[in-house]
């Protein structure tokens, strides 16, 4: 019986994977990969069989039970199996269900951490997630529940919301109801870690204006202390027109140009 390695692919371009993750891919006989994994990662495992088990949000191309069964079957047929997940496997990656399925089947596994989208968004916008004195805590939250209900909270100095891009206007209302002041800074980053990442600055009360800019793109929303710009460390932002962002596919490991940024809309 083989062993399964859960590998975090990172939040965008292939060169954001960890060294350990790249080494695991190089040994893989079969790779079950998520929708947001950069296709350029295939170059690290050219001889492996790549199986697409991707799904976006709660619209499943592959049901979780089906993925669990595929993992168990792969481990019975191959010695070295990689389950490649976007970002970090343990952050909204449905890791628990797959760990439980392997444990029930008596299959050994290992988790290789990766860079999650919240960290990539903070790096892209040059905004530390924690700030001495003003940002001592940060919470990662999924804006959408399995039933499709939108939720927002104020449980830390900064809140980072995943999977909120399609309901930014509703998120704005939820944040106000959760006692965030209307003037609280919000930083929105879509396709964080990719060459075409897009950054825009807003306030809780005007967050709905980001909806058109980031439409159809994986989006991270940071609210509170971590959304504030660091003037001494950040070069003056380049203002661009509020038109539809460039959604052309990335080119693998090509180094990204300067991020597009929209200031205080």
Helices and strands as residue ranges (DSSP letters): E 3-8, G 14-16, H 19-27, E 30-33, G 39-45, E 49-52, H 64-77, E 80-85, H 95-104, E 108-112, H 117-125, E 138-142, E 158-162, G 165-167, H 168-177, E 185-190, E 198-203, G 204-209, H 210-213, E 219-224, G 225-227, E 260-262
